């Protein structure tokens, strides 16, 4: 059976050839393996040029070795990093030698999973490692780095601290009504509750913005044939990506391009013109168009400005999913002798532009950011994933329900407990096995004091018993009040 600190090894650089390649090993008690590979134990945390040796003592490669004895390492275990020449054969030979010495191949994400399990990173920080690697824009990279440094986690922990403070006062009022305590009156509870609500709404707003940087917007260009969808894609992308001809049905398949507007990634999809057709290939393209529309965040419905919105266009509008934001784009104003403009009426936005000349395209870019809810100039955003947004929304919902129970402190306390549990799930203080498995590929469970109690005793204990088992850091505060 494998042990939690069994040595694991993997090639840490991208596949292919490069000037440098890295093999990384992590585990408990790596000193024998290090000595066998290098012929010595190098000084901790210093790059040392050395030969990497095979079983016969023959050099596999000549490079740099860095040895990080635990717990002062990324994973909290002993870590060895071998930086050699970046050829695939050399890297495989080094990895094979590590496996011969007792390591096993690391599972996807296992180095970061061990960092989480050994309290080097919390769950939000662990996720930001992947977000930093996958960042598509400079803004996304900066946002992910802030989360990796712990800014998002610190904000969540501050919310939890305030919630614990309020829960302790509520429980003291419930459990010791006749003692010499400073009772929590309704006005005081309402004030603290209001502060918490505003703080969570602020965190949620910053998280929504950060999530936008991470995932971008899925924007679909839709409409009848020859209304200028491909021309608009080319204009937004700044290059000729799609073929443009006067022949209807030229676009048979979806054409995708990711662009940036103020650092926000937009995934633009040009689609086949929507019409009745007997052409089998075009019909398949139209089916794919509707599939893309079903997944869209925003649908730009293009019409020819010379004809305006026709009955066929209205039929398309009736089929659009309610979940997608809709923008009507009257294209070809250069041929219609019209001026660019924007009109908002009954929550619908209509723009007049020319994809050919570029007139009116800049207001479209601005409108796309506005629909997304983007606030330019924000520097303190959180790189949030969907589960973070769900947890924050659920916490806000429980706080709202708590506000409806100010006259019944038992129910008020219970809603606060549920709100805190949602926040705890963000950093991994309280997280289900399936969530950790999804993030770390079959990782095992780790517990805090409170999480262990909930696991052993059940998560549905009443609020007063749960509060008695708050995190250890809260116990001093409780004692000081009693």
C-alpha positions in Angstrom: 0.0 0.0 0.0 1.2 3.5 -0.8 1.9 5.9 2.1 0.9 9.6 2.0 4.5 10.7 1.8 5.7 8.1 -0.7 8.2 9.7 -3.2 6.5 10.9 -6.4 8.3 12.1 -9.5 7.4 13.9 -12.7 8.8 15.9 -15.5 7.8 19.5 -14.6 8.4 21.2 -17.9 6.2 21.1 -21.0 6.5 18.2 -23.5 8.9 18.8 -26.4 12.4 20.0 -26.8 13.9 23.0 -24.9 17.1 24.4 -23.6 16.2 23.3 -20.0 14.1 20.5 -18.7 13.1 19.9 -15.0 12.4 16.7 -13.2 10.8 17.1 -9.7 10.7 14.6 -6.9 8.8 15.0 -3.6 8.4 12.7 -0.6 9.5 11.9 2.9 13.1 11.0 3.6 14.6 11.6 0.1 18.2 11.7 1.4 19.1 8.2 0.2 17.6 8.8 -3.3 19.4 12.2 -3.5 22.8 10.6 -2.6 22.2 7.8 -5.2 21.4 10.3 -7.9 24.0 12.9 -7.2 26.6 11.0 -5.2 26.2 13.5 -2.4 23.7 15.6 -0.4 23.9 19.2 -1.7 23.5 22.2 0.6 19.8 22.9 1.2 18.1 25.5 -1.1 21.2 26.2 -3.2 21.6 25.5 -6.9 24.6 23.1 -7.3 26.0 22.0 -10.6 26.5 18.3 -10.6 26.2 15.1 -12.6 23.0 13.0 -12.5 24.1 9.3 -12.1 22.5 6.1 -13.3 22.7 2.7 -11.4 26.2 2.1 -12.6 27.4 5.6 -11.5 27.6 6.7 -15.2 26.4 10.3 -15.9 23.0 10.6 -17.4 23.2 14.4 -17.7 25.1 17.4 -16.3 22.9 20.1 -14.8 21.7 21.9 -11.6 20.3 20.2 -8.6 18.2 22.0 -5.9 17.4 20.1 -2.6 14.7 21.4 -0.3 14.5 19.4 2.9 11.0 19.4 4.4 9.1 21.1 5.8 10.6 24.2 4.1 9.5 23.3 0.6 6.6 23.7 -1.8 5.0 20.5 -0.7 6.1 20.5 2.9 8.1 17.3 2.2 11.7 16.8 1.0 11.8 18.1 -2.6 14.5 17.5 -5.2 14.6 19.4 -8.5 16.9 18.4 -11.3 17.4 20.9 -14.0 19.0 19.3 -17.1 19.1 19.7 -20.8 15.5 19.8 -22.2 15.5 16.9 -24.6 12.7 14.4 -24.3 15.1 11.4 -24.1 17.2 12.9 -21.4 14.1 13.8 -19.3 12.7 10.3 -19.6 16.1 8.8 -18.6 16.2 11.0 -15.5 12.6 10.2 -14.6 13.2 6.5 -15.1 16.2 6.7 -12.7 14.0 8.3 -10.1 11.4 5.6 -10.5 14.2 2.9 -10.1 15.1 4.5 -6.8 11.6 4.1 -5.4 9.6 7.0 -6.6 6.3 6.5 -8.4 4.8 8.6 -11.2 3.0 11.6 -9.8 -0.7 11.9 -10.5 -2.0 15.1 -12.2 -1.9 17.9 -9.6 -0.4 15.7 -6.9 2.5 18.1 -6.0 0.0 20.9 -5.3 -2.3 18.5 -3.6 0.4 17.5 -1.2 1.1 21.2 -0.6 -2.5 21.6 0.4 -2.6 18.5 2.6 0.5 19.7 4.4 -0.9 23.1 5.0 1.4 24.9 2.7 -1.5 26.2 0.6 -5.2 26.4 1.3 -7.6 25.2 -1.4 -8.1 28.6 -3.0 -4.4 29.1 -3.3 -3.9 25.6 -4.7 -6.5 26.3 -7.4 -4.8 29.6 -8.3 -1.6 27.7 -9.2 -3.5 26.2 -12.2 -5.2 29.6 -12.9 -1.8 31.3 -13.0 -0.4 28.7 -15.5 -3.6 29.0 -17.7 -4.0 32.8 -17.6 -4.9 34.1 -21.0 -4.3 37.8 -20.3 -1.9 39.9 -18.2 -4.8 40.9 -16.0 -5.7 37.3 -15.4 -2.1 36.5 -14.5 -1.9 39.4 -12.0 -5.2 38.4 -10.5 -4.2 34.7 -10.1 -0.9 35.7 -8.5 -2.7 37.8 -5.9 -4.9 34.8 -5.1 -1.8 32.6 -4.9 -0.2 35.0 -2.5 -3.3 34.5 -0.3 -5.2 37.8 -0.7 -8.4 36.0 -1.6 -8.0 33.6 1.3 -7.2 36.5 3.7 -10.4 38.2 2.6 -12.5 35.0 3.2 -10.8 34.4 6.6 -11.7 38.0 7.6 -15.3 37.3 6.8 -15.2 34.1 8.7 -13.6 35.9 11.7 -16.4 38.4 11.7 -19.0 35.7 11.5 -17.5 33.7 14.3 -17.5 36.9 16.5 -21.2 37.4 15.9 -21.9 33.7 16.4 -20.1 33.7 19.8 -22.1 36.7 21.0 -25.4 35.0 19.9 -24.5 31.8 21.6 -23.4 33.5 24.8 -26.8 35.3 24.9 -28.6 32.0 24.3 -26.7 29.8 26.7 -26.0 32.3 29.6 -29.1 34.6 29.7 -28.7 35.2 33.5 -25.0 35.7 33.7 -23.1 39.0 33.9 -22.7 39.3 30.1 -23.0 42.0 27.6 -26.2 40.7 26.0 -26.6 41.0 22.2 -29.6 43.1 21.6 -31.5 43.1 18.4 -30.1 46.5 17.3 -26.5 45.3 17.9 -27.2 42.0 16.0 -28.7 44.0 13.1 -25.7 46.3 12.9 -23.1 43.5 12.8 -25.3 41.5 10.5 -25.5 44.4 8.1 -21.7 44.9 8.1 -21.3 41.2 7.3 -23.7 41.4 4.4 -22.0 44.4 2.8 -18.6 42.7 3.2 -19.7 39.5 1.5 -21.4 41.5 -1.3 -18.1 43.3 -1.8 -16.2 40.1 -1.9 -18.7 38.6 -4.4 -18.4 41.6 -6.7 -14.6 41.3 -6.8 -14.9 37.6 -7.3 -17.3 38.0 -10.3 -14.8 40.4 -11.9 -11.9 38.0 -11.3 -14.0 35.1 -12.7 -14.5 37.1 -15.8 -10.8 37.4 -16.3 -10.4 33.7 -15.8 -13.1 32.3 -18.1 -13.9 35.2 -20.4 -17.2 35.6 -22.2 -18.6 33.3 -24.8 -19.9 35.6 -27.6 -21.7 34.2 -30.6 -22.3 36.0 -33.8 -25.7 34.9 -35.2 -28.0 36.0 -38.0 -29.2 35.2 -41.5 -26.7 34.6 -44.3 -24.7 37.6 -45.6 -25.4 40.1 -42.8 -21.7 40.5 -42.1 -21.0 38.1 -39.2 -17.6 37.0 -40.6 -16.6 40.6 -41.4 -17.4 41.6 -37.8 -15.3 38.7 -36.5 -12.4 39.8 -38.6 -12.8 43.4 -37.5 -13.0 42.5 -33.8 -10.0 40.1 -34.1 -7.9 42.6 -36.2 -7.1 40.0 -38.8 -8.7 38.1 -41.7 -9.8 34.9 -39.9 -13.0 34.1 -41.7 -13.6 34.0 -45.5 -15.9 36.8 -46.6 -17.8 36.5 -49.9 -21.1 37.8 -51.3 -22.2 34.1 -51.7 -24.8 33.1 -49.0 -23.7 30.1 -47.0 -20.0 30.6 -47.3 -19.5 29.9 -43.6 -20.3 26.3 -43.0 -18.7 25.7 -39.7 -18.0 27.7 -36.5 -14.9 29.9 -36.5 -13.5 30.8 -33.1 -11.1 33.5 -31.9 -10.2 34.8 -28.5 -9.7 38.5 -28.3 -9.0 40.9 -25.5 -10.8 44.1 -24.5 -9.2 45.9 -21.6 -7.6 42.7 -20.6 -10.8 40.7 -20.6 -10.8 37.6 -22.8 -13.8 37.3 -25.2 -14.3 34.0 -27.0 -15.9 35.1 -30.3 -17.6 32.5 -32.4 -18.7 33.2 -36.0 -21.4 30.8 -37.1 -23.2 29.6 -40.2 -26.1 31.8 -41.4 -29.5 30.7 -40.1 -31.9 29.8 -42.8 -33.8 26.8 -44.3 -31.5 24.9 -46.7 -31.4 21.6 -48.6 -27.6 21.5 -48.5 -26.6 18.8 -46.1 -23.2 20.4 -45.2 -24.8 23.8 -44.6 -27.6 22.2 -42.6 -25.0 20.6 -40.2 -23.3 23.9 -39.8 -26.7 25.5 -38.9 -27.2 22.8 -36.2 -23.8 23.6 -34.8 -24.8 27.3 -34.8 -27.8 26.6 -32.5 -25.6 24.4 -30.3 -23.2 27.4 -29.9 -26.1 29.8 -29.2 -27.3 27.5 -26.4 -23.9 27.9 -24.6 -23.5 31.7 -25.3 -23.2 34.3 -22.6 -24.0 37.0 -25.2 -25.6 36.6 -28.7 -24.9 39.4 -31.2 -27.8 39.1 -33.6 -26.7 40.8 -36.8 -29.2 42.2 -39.4 -28.6 44.2 -42.6 -29.2 47.9 -41.7 -30.8 48.4 -45.2 -33.6 45.9 -44.4 -33.8 46.3 -40.6 -35.3 43.6 -38.4 -37.4 41.3 -40.6 -39.9 38.7 -39.8 -37.3 36.0 -40.2 -35.1 37.8 -37.7 -38.0 37.9 -35.2 -38.4 34.2 -35.6 -34.7 33.7 -34.7 -35.2 36.0 -31.6 -38.0 33.8 -30.4 -35.7 30.8 -30.5 -32.9 32.4 -28.5 -32.3 31.0 -25.0 -33.4 33.3 -22.2 -30.1 32.8 -20.4 -28.1 34.7 -23.0 -27.8 38.4 -23.2 -28.9 39.8 -26.6 -27.6 42.7 -28.6 -29.1 43.7 -32.0 -26.4 44.8 -34.4 -27.5 46.7 -37.6 -24.5 46.2 -39.8 -23.6 47.7 -43.2 -24.5 51.3 -42.3 -21.9 52.4 -44.9 -24.2 51.0 -47.6 -27.4 52.3 -46.0 -26.1 55.9 -45.6 -26.6 55.8 -41.8 -24.5 57.0 -38.9 -23.2 54.8 -36.1 -25.3 54.8 -32.9 -26.5 53.0 -29.8 -30.0 52.7 -28.4 -31.2 51.0 -25.2 -34.9 50.3 -24.7 -36.7 47.8 -22.5 -33.4 46.2 -21.4 -32.5 45.6 -25.1 -29.5 47.1 -26.8 -29.3 48.0 -30.5 -26.2 49.2 -32.2 -25.6 50.6 -35.7 -22.2 50.0 -37.2 -20.1 49.0 -40.2 -17.9 46.0 -39.8 -16.2 46.9 -43.2 -15.1 50.4 -42.2 -15.0 50.0 -38.4 -17.4 52.8 -37.7 -19.4 52.1 -34.5 -17.3 49.0 -33.6 -15.7 50.7 -30.6 -19.1 51.3 -28.9 -19.8 47.5 -29.4 -16.6 46.6 -27.5 -17.7 49.0 -24.7 -21.1 47.4 -24.7 -19.8 43.9 -24.4 -17.7 44.8 -21.3 -20.8 46.6 -19.8 -23.0 43.5 -20.3 -20.3 41.4 -18.6 -20.4 43.8 -15.6 -16.7 44.7 -16.0 -15.5 47.7 -14.0 -12.3 49.0 -15.6 -9.4 50.1 -13.3 -10.0 47.5 -10.5 -6.8 46.2 -9.1 -7.9 44.1 -6.1 -9.9 41.4 -7.9 -10.0 37.8 -6.8 -9.3 34.9 -9.3 -12.6 33.1 -8.4 -13.9 29.9 -9.8 -17.5 29.0 -10.2 -17.5 27.0 -6.9 -16.2 30.2 -5.1 -19.0 32.3 -6.6 -21.6 29.6 -5.6 -20.2 29.5 -2.0 -20.3 33.3 -1.7 -23.8 33.5 -3.1 -25.0 30.7 -0.7 -23.4 32.4 2.2 -25.1 35.7 1.3 -28.4 33.8 1.0 -28.0 32.4 4.5 -27.1 35.8 5.9 -30.3 37.2 4.3 -32.3 34.5 5.9 -30.6 35.2 9.2 -31.7 38.8 8.9 -35.3 37.5 8.8 -34.8 35.7 12.1 -33.5 38.5 14.3 -36.2 38.0 16.8 -35.5 34.3 17.1 -31.8 33.9 18.0 -31.8 30.1 17.7 -32.7 30.3 14.0 -30.5 33.3 13.6 -27.5 31.3 14.9 -28.3 28.4 12.7 -28.3 30.5 9.5 -25.0 32.0 10.6 -23.5 28.5 11.0 -24.6 27.6 7.5 -23.2 30.8 6.1 -19.9 30.2 7.7 -19.7 26.7 6.4 -20.1 28.0 2.8 -17.2 30.3 3.4 -15.1 27.6 4.9 -15.5 25.5 1.8 -13.7 28.1 -0.3 -10.3 27.7 1.5 -10.8 24.0 2.3 -11.6 24.3 6.0 -14.7 22.4 5.3 -14.8 20.5 2.0 -16.4 17.4 0.7 -14.3 14.4 -0.6 -15.8 14.7 -4.1 -14.8 18.4 -4.3 -11.2 17.7 -3.4 -11.1 14.7 -5.7 -12.3 16.9 -8.6 -9.6 19.5 -7.9 -6.7 17.2 -7.1 -7.6 14.0 -9.0 -8.6 11.5 -6.4 -7.0 13.3 -3.4 -7.7 12.2 0.1 -9.5 14.2 2.8 -7.8 16.5 5.3 -9.5 18.0 8.3 -9.3 21.0 10.5 -10.5 20.7 14.1 -14.0 21.8 13.2 -14.1 19.8 10.0 -13.1 16.6 11.9 -15.8 17.1 14.4 -18.4 17.6 11.7 -17.2 14.4 9.9 -17.3 12.3 13.1 -20.5 13.7 14.6 -22.4 14.7 11.5 -22.9 18.0 9.8 -26.5 18.5 10.9 -26.0 19.1 14.6 -28.0 22.0 15.9 -26.3 25.4 15.9 -25.7 25.6 19.7 -23.8 22.3 19.7 -21.9 23.2 16.6 -20.8 26.6 18.1 -19.3 24.7 21.0 -16.9 23.1 18.5 -15.7 26.3 16.7 -12.2 26.4 15.4 -9.5 26.3 18.1 -8.6 29.9 17.4 -12.1 30.9 18.5 -11.9 29.3 21.9 -9.8 31.9 23.5 -12.3 34.6 22.5 -15.1 32.6 23.9 -13.3 32.1 27.2 -12.5 35.8 27.4 -16.1 36.7 27.2 -17.2 34.2 29.9 
